[in-house]
Amino acid sequence: MKPFYKSRKFWSAVISAVATVVAYYRDPELAKLIATVGATLIAGFALEDHGKARASIELGNDA
């Protein structure tokens, strides 16, 4: 089992919460920036997971 901080769901929740708080305090530009950076981080985890799965398939290992 991977650590919770490497989970896309965890980071999606964190980024959503931070962007919501920033938007509540009426700084939409900062909220937009945080959401963009968060989406990039989350996509990076997805690519990392995809790369591990692909390498496992190419090596003939069960993932």
Sequence and secondary structure as in RCSB ss.txt:
>XXXX:A:sequence
MKPFYKSRKFWSAVISAVATVVAYYRDPELAKLIATVGATLIAGFALEDHGKARASIELGNDA
>XXXX:A:secstr
   GGG HHHHHHHHHHHHHHHHHTT HHHHHHHHHHHHHHHHHHHHHHHHHHHHHHHHT   
